[in-house]
Amino acid sequence: MARQPLRLGMVGGGEGAFIGAVHRIAAAIDGEWRMTAGAFSTDAGRNARTGEALGLDPARVYATFEELVEGERALPPEERVDAIAIVTPNHLHAPVAIAALDAGFHVLCEKPMAMSVAEAEAIERAAKASGRLFALAFTYAGYPLVEEARTRVARGDFGAIRLVQAEYLQGWLSRPIDRDGNKQAEWRTDPARAGIGGCLGDIGTHAFQLAEHVSGLRTQAVCAELTTHVPGRQLDDDVSALLRFESGARGVLKASQVAAGEENGLKLRVYGELGGLEWSQMEPNTLTLRWLDRPAEIVRTGGPGLDPRTVGLTRTPAGHPEGYLEAFANIYRAFAAAVRRGGPASGIVPGTEGWFPGLADGLRTMRFVETVAANAASDVKWTVFGSE
């Protein structure tokens, strides 16, 4: 008998939303998931139209996430959803995730993990109590050459790491579109729905997760500044942070959503005693390696000399571009494999087969948000990173 796709439910991501459609495309690429149920919008008409457009049974298009969780739990195991994807504004991440986990469903959630460290820890407790999986949409970790970069750092190609520079520049919030009816901008600049960090929580967390993931280093302390450039905006739209790592290495993190003209400029540079690397999300199929004693090298997705793990994440022949959707699909594929194994991905760490961003990444990034916010609001030069 042919293996059947896993069944996926979704909260949020209705008609007119951006990231919900991205999740659905990524989940479908490998045929591992089939969209089966959802509570896509609190607007009844938009909710119904989304379900119809996706070809869902109207009985499984629910008015609220509570109805989704209860309705699916009441179905026979062979019919109910296997996992629930959460693609809502941040303030709903924790309540939806905890309800889904408590009901026995696996969860894949948009980042940041929650509104606070306390909420993130509550999600962690729910996941451990339920024995269900919790994945986070740190999509950039799914790129093949990000894995190649992480592998080369971990095996010591560059010697001891000294410097880490992470940068994420966007320009879409350079004008006050959050006050002009742009729904994506509106909730991201509202503390009640986004949390204590605007740009910090939205894209600063991506830069931080990538920096720690690739370098293999853990941040010890931060010295940061949060700035709001657009008058009247309630949350930061620009972040600058110095990082001290436990190893003695130093880092710089820059994230901005008011870098006018920038699109999605996520870049990472890591330097050790012997050389370093550079990767850019807008040119994701190229990894540049620079050396102290020999010419620079260019490594390409699908090209020669790649680690087997990188090859396993690559989907197209060399020279055929692949990008964001495929990287996201790598996370959904790894998540599906763990669900099929029947339980938590215990012992899975970066670099091992089947890894995907999860609880550890979520807790680290939430502690980063709170530590940066506390430091920026104080006169203290350095704030020690939040305890585990």
Buried (B, 14 or more C-beta within 10 A) or exposed (E): EEEEBBBBBBBBBBBBBEBBBBBBBBBBBBEBBBBBBBBBBEEEEBBBBBBEEBEBEEEBBBBEBEEBBEBBBEEEEEEBBBBBBBBBBBBBBBBBBBBBBBBBBBBBBBBBBBBBBEBBBBBBEBBEEBEBBBBBBBBBBBBBBBBBBBBBBBEEBBBEBBBBBBBBBBBBBBBBBBEEEBEBBBBBBBEEBBBBBBBBBBBBBBBBBBBBBBBBBEBBBBBBEBEBEBEEBEBBBBBBBBBBBEBEBBBBBBBBBBBEEBEBBBBBBBBBEBBBBBBBBEBBBBBBBBEEEEEEEEBBBBBEEBBEBBEBBBBEEEEEEBBBBBBBBBBBBBBBBBBEEEEBBEEBEBBEEEBBBBBBBBBBBBBBBBBBBBBBEEEEEEBEBBEE
